[in-house]
Amino acid sequence: MKTPPLLLFATLLFWGWQSQMLWLGAAVGAILEASRLTKWRWELEDADFHRIWSLCALIIVALTGYLLTTSNEGAALGAVLSGSDPGHTLDPKASNPITVFRWLPLIFFPFMVAQVYNARPTVPLTAVSLVLRIRRRRGEQSLAGHYLDFSYAYFMLCVFAAGIHSEGSVTYFCGQCVLILWVLSALRSRRHSWKIWLGGMAIVVVIGFLGLFGVNRFAGALQNLDARLMSRFFRSRTDPSRSATSMGQIGELNLSPRIVIRLEPSVVGVVPSYLREASYRRYVPQNQTWLAGGSRDFLSVFSEPDAKTWVLVPGRTNASTVKIACYLNGRSHDGDHEGVLPLPSGTCRLENLPNILAIISLQTNQTGAALATGSGLQMFDARYGPGVTFDSQPDTSTNNLDLFVPTNERPALDQVIAEMNVADKSDAEKRLAINSFFLQKFSYSVWQGPEKRATATNTPLTRFLLSSRSGHCEYFGTATVLLLRELGIPARYAVGYYVHEPAGSGFVVRERDAHAWCLAWNRQTQTWEDFDTTPPSWVAIEARKGSYMDKFSDLYSWVVFQLEKLRYRQAHLREYILWTLSPVMLVLLYYIIFQRRGKRQSDAKKFAAEGGVIWPGHDSAFYQLEKALAVRGLPRQLPEPLSEWLERILAEPALADLQIPLRELLRLHYRYRFDPHGLSEAEKQAFIQNAEAVLDKLAQK
């Protein structure tokens, strides 16, 4: 069943209007509707429709791959095909693959053109179903001769594509209603009057409009709720304002072997030892928590004009570079991905971000935390090295936070300092003595057994320093910071990761590599330096927790990482996909355009040699008429369809009395040639007799 005249033109015009490509929709619609005004037709076979459908499917795959690997959200088609950066006409937070649905009218345009300009204005059922096509190739004869009209399906595709990113607008709803009512009016049952039909449709439209209004309200409320829930429950793993330690907790501290960071150094094997996420200044012994202490406020850092470089320390350039791939695990109040970046000590610049949406905003605080908002996966080059950092200098205000020591921790600290005998030594000697003290008299352990209940004077840190002398990195980091402060050296508590595990040409960091250490102030260089007193044996102890299953986990993590690169457009595959798929598409186009002609020529030679039947209707009597007319000087041109050739020659005055019988014979010829049911035996005999009668009249002339 064909669509009403001008319906497809109006639908494509509506699609072009909603997609801001009115001229393109009008042009495509005009090409399709022009088939009603011209009698020029192709003679396509079922195999041709199969190839054209395969071409449309290949375009969908290519376009999806392109949109998955680009930061653009698909504005103009010309920009997509040229590879240039189109304007962001859509919401940058929109999912790129959804944009493919916007181009469905153009993707399936070749298939629709093939139908409307074919001698038989239908398409084989096997063309639109891969399952049926496979069954047909396996010899299932029940599928032969089944055809359908694709025009209504194409109409629904156009209406659906017009609604992509329309956000439930009233204009789209009204236009959709007009088009659908147009179709339904053409299919209206004549049992009911126009008044009853229009009344029923009006009720349906009103209910639909009320539903649209309610859905929009609900979607808006859900979007706001979703942003609040994400910001509440999906917080960053590292909170730059506070860090609650596990000191004082009974049991074993277990961390996952899951890979959380990947590093690729510019020089093989040369990577930073520490990736710091945040540091803290005030220790609260009541709940064993470190606080940022007045450095919660973040200041915005603005990118360079290329939007791919962020300068953290102006005027500094370091030669050491490492590419870091990490995740932002938290959510901002707006629902965007948010989290602190794990940066090497002395990071001064972030470079080579893959696209402008990788980092939407970057903020830093006084204690060296870099809070980023952007894509869930971050990949960037970090320039780092010794020297000035973006941490603030030691606090010299009345609070003196970088020298603050809780009163109830001082007795244990003073006892340890007396044991080390470093009160009158230089800062460098004090640091050396503290490091030696922990290495010689303490051990690393993730197990904490039940001990005497903590009191104001018997804190977990006191027990660690005076009795157990065994603990994990949080004990060592906290104790070192407070010991340095008690000795008059400004210090801060840092958290992040320790880098030690090579993987290929780079390194990987696991969740169990999470670490805590001390930042000590160097008065001579006026810089903060990493000072880690945790016994080096902690790396081997943590590694013992690994198992043979970690290899499978690492493989799974690598696969997920590659998919995440595609998801967040970090793979730089756009040009490779285009260059890879272009030859495939050209080969398929060649097969569609030229293979059919070559197949006909080879089949004709085979028919001449073997006398076999190679196509239905090859023995049609109309071919004898064509030869007879060609002898009279009215030959058919090579690319000219029979219908167009016949109308051209019937303009000859000598054939005026043969117009009606020749047109009827051509109609029967098309039935004999293309109709799956063909002609009955009686119709075939009548066809032959009428053709012979016309041949006799031509001979008399």
C-alpha positions as a printed Julia matrix, in Angstrom:
701×3 Matrix{Float64}:
   0.0     0.0     0.0
   1.51    3.29   -1.1
   1.62    6.41    1.04
  -0.67    9.31    0.04
   0.8    11.8    -2.43
   3.14   14.42   -0.89
   3.11   12.67    2.54
   6.79   11.74    2.4
   7.7    15.21    1.16
   5.86   16.82    4.08
   7.38   14.37    6.55
  10.93   14.99    5.35
  10.25   18.72    5.37
   9.17   18.37    9.01
  12.31   16.34    9.8
  14.5    18.98    8.18
  12.77   21.73   10.15
  13.23   19.94   13.47
  16.87   19.11   12.62
  17.65   22.65   11.4
  18.29   21.32    7.86
  15.13   22.42    6.08
  16.71   22.6     2.63
  18.08   19.06    2.92
  14.71   17.63    3.96
  12.99   19.45    1.1
  15.5    18.14   -1.46
  15.22   14.53   -0.3
  11.43   14.7    -0.21
  11.28   16.22   -3.71
  13.4    13.39   -5.13
  11.06   10.77   -3.71
   7.84   12.52   -4.79
   9.22   13.08   -8.3
   8.79    9.35   -8.91
   5.04   10.0    -9.24
   5.66   12.44  -12.1
   8.12   10.44  -14.19
   7.79    7.02  -15.8
  11.52    6.38  -15.82
  12.25    3.19  -13.88
  15.04    0.76  -12.99
  14.74   -2.98  -13.27
  16.3    -4.05   -9.98
  16.5    -7.61   -8.79
  16.17   -8.95   -5.26
  19.95   -9.2    -4.92
  20.26   -5.47   -5.65
  17.94   -4.63   -2.76
  19.96   -6.93   -0.51
  23.15   -5.03   -1.35
  21.56   -1.61   -0.91
  20.21   -2.63    2.51
  23.69   -3.9     3.44
  25.09   -0.53    2.39
  22.63    1.26    4.69
  23.61   -1.03    7.57
  27.29   -0.33    6.9
  26.62    3.42    6.99
  24.97    3.01   10.42
  28.0     1.11   11.72
  30.44    3.67   10.3
  28.5     6.65   11.64
  28.12    5.05   15.06
  31.85    4.37   15.22
  32.58    7.92   14.15
  30.32    9.45   16.77
  31.67    7.14   19.49
  35.21    8.37   18.88
  34.71   12.09   18.4
  34.01   14.88   20.84
  31.49   16.44   18.5
  27.82   15.75   18.96
  26.93   15.74   15.27
  25.83   19.06   13.9
  25.92   19.33   10.13
  26.24   16.33    7.87
  28.88   18.06    5.81
  31.05   18.47    8.87
  30.66   14.79    9.7
  31.71   13.71    6.23
  34.56   16.18    5.98
  35.94   15.4     9.4
  35.89   19.02   10.51
  34.59   20.16   13.85
  30.94   21.13   13.52
  29.3    23.48   15.91
  27.81   22.02   19.02
  24.16   22.26   18.1
  23.25   19.6    20.62
  23.76   19.31   24.32
  27.42   18.35   24.91
  26.25   15.94   27.61
  24.12   14.02   25.11
  25.15   10.49   24.26
  26.79   10.48   20.83
  25.41    7.15   19.58
  21.85    8.46   19.99
  22.67   11.03   17.31
  22.76    8.21   14.75
  18.95    8.02   14.91
  18.81   11.62   13.75
  20.24   10.62   10.37
  17.98    7.62    9.71
  16.05    9.37    6.88
  19.28    9.97    4.99
  20.77    6.57    5.81
  17.79    4.7     4.35
  17.23    7.2     1.53
  19.06    5.02   -1.08
  16.85    2.06   -0.2
  13.69    4.15   -0.52
  14.84    5.61   -3.85
  15.51    2.1    -5.13
  11.9     1.15   -4.35
  10.08    4.17   -5.78
  12.12    4.18   -9.0
  11.95    0.41   -9.54
   9.7    -1.15  -12.18
   8.11   -3.15   -9.36
   7.47   -0.55   -6.6
   8.04   -2.98   -3.73
  11.04   -4.55   -1.98
  11.7    -8.21   -1.19
  10.91   -9.21    2.37
  14.3   -10.93    2.64
  16.07   -7.6     2.08
  14.96   -6.08    5.38
  15.53   -9.2     7.49
  18.91  -10.88    7.82
  17.29  -13.96    9.36
  14.91  -14.39    6.44
  17.74  -13.81    4.0
  19.78  -16.6     5.58
  16.77  -18.9     5.52
  16.21  -18.07    1.85
  19.83  -18.87    1.0
  19.46  -22.2     2.74
  16.79  -23.06    0.2
  13.56  -22.27    2.02
  11.23  -21.71   -0.92
   8.33  -20.36    1.17
  10.08  -16.99    1.34
  10.35  -16.57   -2.42
   8.05  -14.0    -3.97
   7.16  -12.13   -0.76
   7.37   -8.35   -1.21
   6.37   -5.31    0.83
   6.02   -1.56    0.52
   8.74    0.15    2.6
   7.21    3.62    2.34
   5.2     3.51    5.58
   8.17    2.17    7.51
  10.25    5.01    6.06
   7.56    7.47    7.12
   7.79    6.23   10.73
  11.59    6.46   10.63
  11.37   10.11    9.54
   8.87   11.02   12.28
  11.0     9.24   14.89
  14.21   10.92   13.68
  12.56   14.35   13.83
  11.93   13.79   17.54
  15.57   13.1    18.46
  16.72   15.81   20.91
  13.44   17.7    20.49
  13.0    17.37   24.28
   9.27   16.87   23.95
   8.58   20.27   22.38
   5.02   21.31   21.55
   5.98   22.04   17.93
   7.18   18.48   17.42
   4.05   17.1    19.04
   1.77   19.17   16.81
   3.66   18.33   13.64
   3.67   14.65   14.54
  -0.08   14.71   15.11
  -0.75   16.35   11.75
   1.33   13.79    9.87
  -0.16   10.8    11.67
  -3.72   12.09   11.18
  -2.92   12.53    7.5
  -1.97    8.85    7.27
  -4.93    7.65    9.32
  -7.36    9.69    7.24
  -6.19    7.86    4.13
  -6.78    4.53    5.89
 -10.06    5.56    7.52
 -12.83    3.02    7.53
 -15.87    4.19    5.59
 -18.24    2.63    8.14
 -18.02    5.77   10.29
 -18.67    9.36    9.3
 -16.06   12.1     9.3
 -17.6    13.66   12.41
 -17.21   10.51   14.49
 -13.7     9.94   13.19
 -12.58   13.53   13.86
 -14.12   13.44   17.35
 -12.25   10.26   18.23
  -8.97   11.64   16.9
  -9.45   14.88   18.85
  -9.84   12.92   22.09
  -6.67   10.96   21.34
  -4.7    14.15   20.59
  -5.85   15.84   23.81
  -4.9    12.78   25.88
  -1.53   12.68   24.15
  -0.9    16.37   24.84
  -1.75   15.97   28.52
   0.57   12.97   28.66
   3.35   15.02   27.03
   2.89   17.79   29.6
   2.99   15.31   32.47
   6.03   13.47   31.11
   7.94   16.74   30.69
   7.16   17.76   34.27
   8.15   14.34   35.57
  11.37   14.3    33.5
  12.36   17.74   34.82
  11.77   16.69   38.44
  13.6    13.42   37.88
  16.56   15.22   36.32
  16.91   17.53   39.32
  16.53   14.63   41.73
  19.04   12.59   39.77
  21.66   15.33   40.0
  21.17   15.63   43.77
  21.3    11.89   44.3
  24.44   11.51   42.24
  26.19   14.31   44.08
  25.19   12.71   47.38
  25.89    9.04   46.8
  28.61    9.12   44.15
  31.27   11.07   45.92
  34.92   11.06   44.95
  36.99    8.32   46.57
  39.28   11.03   47.97
  37.66   13.94   49.78
  39.98   16.98   49.56
  38.47   18.43   52.74
  38.94   15.42   55.06
  40.51   11.97   55.24
  39.22    9.46   57.79
  41.97    6.96   58.63
  41.6     3.33   59.69
  43.8     3.79   62.74
  42.36    2.14   65.84
  40.16   -0.27   63.9
  40.48   -3.95   64.79
  41.05   -6.48   62.01
  42.9    -6.65   58.71
  42.99   -3.81   56.24
  42.1    -5.19   52.78
  42.21   -3.32   49.51
  41.22   -4.52   46.05
  43.71   -5.5    43.31
  41.61   -3.56   40.8
  43.63   -1.31   38.49
  42.65    2.34   38.97
  45.44    4.29   37.23
  47.62    3.64   34.18
  50.84    5.49   33.38
  52.89    5.78   30.17
  56.2     7.64   30.79
  57.95    9.58   28.04
  61.14    7.73   28.99
  60.61    4.0    29.48
  60.9     3.03   33.13
  61.06    6.6    34.45
  57.89    7.31   36.44
  57.11    9.37   39.56
  57.14    7.33   42.78
  54.11    9.07   44.25
  50.82   10.25   42.8
  49.34   12.67   45.31
  45.61   13.39   45.39
  45.35   15.65   48.46
  47.09   16.71   51.66
  45.75   17.8    55.06
  46.89   20.02   57.92
  44.83   19.39   61.04
  44.66   16.06   62.88
  41.65   15.21   65.07
  42.64   12.36   67.44
  39.07   11.82   68.7
  38.06   10.12   65.42
  41.51    9.7    63.81
  40.65   12.06   60.95
  42.76   14.58   59.03
  41.14   17.85   57.91
  42.22   20.28   55.25
  42.07   22.96   57.92
  40.96   26.16   56.25
  41.91   25.11   52.7
  38.52   23.85   51.59
  38.0    26.76   49.24
  39.06   26.05   45.66
  40.24   28.6    43.12
  39.51   28.11   39.43
  42.35   27.44   37.02
  41.68   28.52   33.45
  42.94   26.61   30.44
  45.14   27.94   27.69
  43.48   29.05   24.42
  43.78   25.53   22.98
  41.54   24.24   25.85
  43.89   21.25   26.15
  46.57   22.73   28.42
  46.19   23.75   32.06
  49.0    25.63   33.82
  49.18   24.92   37.56
  52.48   26.7    38.31
  53.1    29.66   35.96
  56.63   30.09   34.7
  57.69   26.5    35.37
  58.54   23.94   32.7
  59.85   20.51   33.59
  61.38   17.98   31.25
  59.83   14.91   32.89
  56.49   13.91   31.39
  54.14   11.02   32.09
  50.77   10.2    30.53
  48.19    9.42   33.2
  44.86    7.67   32.7
  42.52    7.79   35.7
  38.83    8.03   36.55
  36.68   10.7    38.15
  34.56    8.67   40.55
  32.44   11.4    42.1
  29.56   13.57   40.94
  29.09   17.31   41.16
  25.8    18.98   42.13
  25.03   19.28   38.41
  25.52   15.56   37.9
  28.86   15.83   36.07
  31.79   13.54   36.76
  34.01   15.06   39.43
  37.07   14.0    41.41
  40.61   14.85   42.45
  43.41   14.1    39.99
  46.34   11.89   41.08
  49.32   14.07   40.17
  53.07   13.5    40.49
  54.9    15.6    43.05
  55.88   18.92   41.51
  53.3    18.88   38.7
  53.31   22.24   36.95
  51.25   21.63   33.76
  48.59   19.3    32.34
  48.89   18.91   28.58
  47.47   17.06   25.55
  43.96   16.52   26.81
  42.11   14.74   23.98
  39.21   17.18   23.61
  37.7    20.33   25.04
  35.15   18.37   27.05
  37.76   16.22   28.85
  38.07   18.8    31.64
  35.19   21.24   31.89
  36.59   22.98   34.96
  39.71   22.63   37.11
  40.18   24.0    40.62
  43.03   23.81   43.11
  43.23   24.46   46.85
  46.05   25.55   49.15
  47.13   22.02   50.02
  47.78   20.76   46.49
  44.49   19.09   45.54
  43.34   19.48   41.91
  39.57   19.03   41.62
  38.47   18.33   38.04
  35.01   18.22   36.46
  34.61   16.59   33.06
  34.52   13.19   31.43
  34.59   10.05   33.58
  37.92    8.95   32.1
  40.8    11.43   32.2
  43.91   11.04   30.02
  46.55   13.75   30.05
  50.3    14.41   30.11
  51.61   15.71   33.42
  54.83   17.72   33.47
  56.55   17.37   36.82
  59.85   17.71   38.61
  61.53   19.23   41.68
  60.82   22.85   42.49
  57.95   25.11   43.45
  54.5    23.49   43.61
  51.01   24.97   43.71
  50.79   24.13   47.44
  50.68   27.16   49.73
  53.64   27.93   51.96
  53.49   26.92   55.64
  50.74   28.63   57.62
  52.17   31.5    59.67
  48.85   32.8    60.95
  47.69   32.57   64.54
  46.33   29.09   63.81
  49.77   27.9    62.67
  48.11   24.81   61.16
  51.27   23.29   59.7
  52.82   23.11   63.17
  49.7    22.2    65.14
  49.97   19.1    67.39
  47.03   17.8    69.48
  47.73   18.13   73.19
  46.91   14.51   74.06
  49.43   13.21   71.5
  52.39   15.25   72.78
  53.48   12.99   75.69
  54.08   10.05   73.35
  55.74   12.26   70.74
  58.1    13.82   73.32
  59.02   10.38   74.63
  59.93    9.22   71.12
  61.91   12.42   70.45
  63.86   11.87   73.66
  64.58    8.3    72.54
  65.94    9.57   69.22
  67.93   12.41   70.87
  67.49   14.9    67.98
  66.3    18.0    69.79
  69.33   20.17   68.93
  70.06   18.89   65.43
  69.4    20.46   62.0
  66.25   19.82   59.99
  68.06   17.39   57.68
  69.5    15.47   60.64
  66.1    15.33   62.32
  64.5    13.85   59.19
  67.3    11.31   58.84
  66.95   10.29   62.5
  63.17    9.88   62.21
  63.52    7.75   59.08
  66.15    5.52   60.71
  64.04    5.22   63.86
  61.02    3.87   61.98
  63.11    1.56   59.78
  64.96   -0.02   62.7
  62.3    -0.26   65.39
  58.95   -0.53   63.56
  57.34   -3.01   61.2
  54.58   -2.85   58.63
  51.34   -4.7    59.34
  47.78   -4.51   58.07
  46.48   -6.44   61.09
  45.46   -4.7    64.3
  44.44   -6.93   67.18
  42.17   -6.12   70.16
  43.96   -3.99   72.73
  43.1    -1.83   75.72
  40.26    0.54   74.98
  41.41    3.95   73.79
  41.32    6.87   76.21
  42.25   10.52   76.05
  45.88    9.64   76.85
  46.0     6.21   75.25
  45.14    6.95   71.64
  45.75    4.56   68.71
  48.76    6.68   67.73
  50.16    6.52   71.26
  49.87    2.73   71.29
  51.57    2.61   67.89
  54.52    4.75   69.02
  55.08    3.28   72.48
  53.86   -0.31   72.5
  52.81   -2.11   69.31
  55.24   -0.33   66.94
  53.49   -2.04   64.06
  50.89   -0.64   61.67
  50.04    0.41   58.15
  50.97    3.56   56.22
  48.37    5.78   57.92
  50.1     5.19   61.28
  53.53    6.0    59.85
  52.33    9.04   57.92
  50.43   10.52   60.87
  53.24    9.86   63.34
  55.87   11.36   61.02
  53.85   14.55   60.45
  53.3    15.12   64.17
  56.93   14.28   65.06
  58.25   16.81   62.53
  55.85   19.45   63.84
  56.86   18.74   67.42
  60.46   19.3    66.28
  59.51   22.64   64.68
  59.4    21.52   61.03
  56.19   22.32   59.12
  54.59   19.14   57.75
  51.38   17.91   56.12
  49.64   14.54   55.75
  49.4    13.38   52.09
  47.31   10.64   50.49
  47.5     9.11   47.04
  49.21    6.14   45.42
  52.65    4.58   45.25
  53.81    3.63   41.73
  55.93    0.48   41.47
  54.33   -2.14   39.16
  55.45   -2.19   35.51
  53.04   -3.34   32.81
  54.3    -3.4    29.23
  55.93   -0.1    28.41
  54.15    1.65   31.27
  52.97    1.11   34.83
  49.7     0.29   36.53
  48.45    1.36   39.94
  46.04   -0.82   41.87
  43.62    0.1    44.59
  45.83   -1.7    47.11
  48.65    0.71   46.16
  46.78    3.49   47.97
  49.27    5.11   50.32
  49.7     7.82   52.95
  52.92    9.69   53.64
  54.31   13.01   54.89
  55.07   16.3    53.17
  57.97   18.06   54.89
  58.89   21.71   54.39
  62.47   22.35   53.21
  63.51   25.74   54.55
  66.54   25.94   52.26
  64.71   25.37   48.95
  61.39   26.77   50.2
  59.52   23.76   48.79
  57.48   20.84   50.03
  59.15   17.44   49.72
  57.83   13.88   49.98
  59.0    12.19   53.17
  57.87    8.56   53.49
  58.85    6.59   56.6
  56.72    3.52   55.96
  59.04    0.46   55.76
  59.63   -0.51   52.09
  58.5    -4.03   52.93
  54.88   -2.85   52.71
  54.95   -3.2    48.9
  55.94   -6.89   49.09
  53.44   -7.55   51.88
  50.58   -6.08   49.83
  51.74   -7.98   46.73
  51.38  -11.29   48.59
  47.62  -10.79   48.54
  47.61  -11.28   44.79
  46.4   -14.52   43.2
  46.35  -16.18   39.81
  42.9   -14.71   39.3
  44.48  -11.26   39.1
  45.58  -12.0    35.52
  42.0   -12.52   34.43
  40.99   -9.43   36.39
  43.73   -7.43   34.65
  42.59   -8.63   31.23
  39.02   -7.66   32.04
  40.25   -4.27   33.32
  42.17   -3.69   30.07
  39.11   -4.5    27.95
  36.97   -2.17   30.07
  39.62    0.53   29.76
  39.56    0.3    25.96
  35.76    0.52   25.96
  35.88    3.49   28.32
  38.28    5.23   25.94
  35.69    4.81   23.21
  32.85    5.86   25.5
  34.55    9.09   26.55
  36.0     9.82   23.08
  39.6     9.38   24.23
  40.66    6.82   21.63
  41.48    9.13   18.68
  39.95    6.57   16.31
  37.79    8.82   14.16
  40.23    9.12   11.26
  41.18    5.44   11.46
  37.55    4.33   11.33
  36.87    6.54    8.32
  39.97    5.34    6.46
  39.19    1.71    7.3
  35.52    1.74    6.36
  35.87    3.89    3.23
  37.48    1.11    1.1
  34.88   -1.37    2.32
  32.07    0.96    1.35
  33.65    1.64   -2.07
  33.95   -2.1    -2.74
  30.31   -2.59   -1.76
  29.21    0.3    -3.99
  31.17   -1.18   -6.88
  29.51   -4.52   -6.26
  26.05   -2.91   -6.24
  26.57   -0.79   -9.36
  28.72   -2.94  -11.64
  28.35   -6.53  -10.49
  24.77   -6.77  -11.71
  25.79   -5.79  -15.25
  28.66   -8.27  -15.3
  26.38  -10.98  -13.93
  23.85  -10.38  -16.72
  26.55  -10.61  -19.4
  28.01  -13.81  -17.98
  24.54  -15.33  -17.56
  23.67  -14.41  -21.16
  26.77  -16.23  -22.4
  25.87  -19.22  -20.28
  22.33  -19.2   -21.66
  23.59  -19.04  -25.24
  26.02  -21.91  -24.63
  23.73  -24.21  -22.67
  20.25  -23.1   -23.76
  19.15  -23.01  -20.14
  16.64  -20.73  -18.41
  18.4   -17.97  -16.51
  15.58  -15.6   -15.59
  11.78  -15.67  -15.38
  10.12  -14.41  -18.54
  13.21  -14.71  -20.75
  11.01  -16.16  -23.52
   8.5   -13.31  -23.45
   6.92  -12.57  -26.84
   7.46   -8.87  -26.24
  11.17   -9.31  -27.02
  10.19  -10.31  -30.59
   8.23   -7.07  -30.9
  11.28   -5.16  -29.64
  13.46   -6.75  -32.35
  10.87   -6.08  -35.06
  10.62   -2.41  -34.1
  14.42   -2.12  -33.93
  14.56   -3.37  -37.54
  12.13   -0.56  -38.46
  14.64    1.98  -37.09
  13.23    2.3   -33.57
  15.87    0.54  -31.4
  15.98    0.74  -27.57
  19.01    2.45  -26.11
  21.2     0.38  -23.77
  20.25    2.06  -20.44
  16.66    2.81  -21.52
  13.83    0.95  -19.69
  11.2    -0.75  -21.83
   8.42    1.54  -20.6
  10.32    4.71  -21.47
  11.38    3.32  -24.87
   7.8     2.34  -25.73
   6.4     5.78  -24.92
   9.08    7.36  -27.08
   8.42    5.27  -30.15
   4.62    5.5   -29.83
   4.99    9.17  -30.72
   5.62    7.95  -34.3
   2.47    8.56  -36.44
   2.89    5.14  -38.1
   2.24    3.42  -34.76
  -0.82    5.45  -33.77
  -3.19    2.51  -34.26
  -0.95    0.2   -32.16
  -0.68    2.32  -28.99
  -3.36    0.45  -27.0
  -2.27   -3.13  -27.85
   1.44   -2.33  -27.36
   0.81   -0.8   -23.9
  -1.3    -3.82  -22.92
   1.4    -6.19  -24.16
   4.04   -4.34  -22.09
   1.83   -4.61  -19.0
   1.51   -8.37  -19.5
   5.24   -8.61  -20.19
   6.02   -6.96  -16.8
   3.67   -9.38  -15.08
   5.3   -12.31  -16.85
   8.76  -10.93  -16.03
   8.4    -9.74  -12.42
   5.18  -11.01  -10.87
   6.08  -14.0    -8.61
   2.83  -15.67   -9.65
   3.47  -14.98  -13.35
   0.74  -15.56  -15.95
  -1.72  -18.4   -16.08
  -1.53  -20.74  -19.03
  -4.57  -19.13  -20.65
  -3.15  -15.64  -20.15
   0.19  -16.75  -21.57
  -1.48  -18.09  -24.72
  -3.51  -14.9   -25.14
  -0.31  -12.89  -24.63
   1.44  -14.82  -27.41
  -1.52  -14.54  -29.8
  -1.86  -10.77  -29.28
   1.87  -10.31  -29.81
   1.72  -12.29  -33.05
  -1.23  -10.15  -34.2
   0.79   -6.97  -33.63
   3.75   -8.52  -35.46
   1.48   -9.23  -38.45
   0.28   -5.61  -38.52
   3.9    -4.41  -38.38
   4.73   -6.7   -41.29
   1.81   -5.31  -43.32
   3.05   -1.78  -42.71
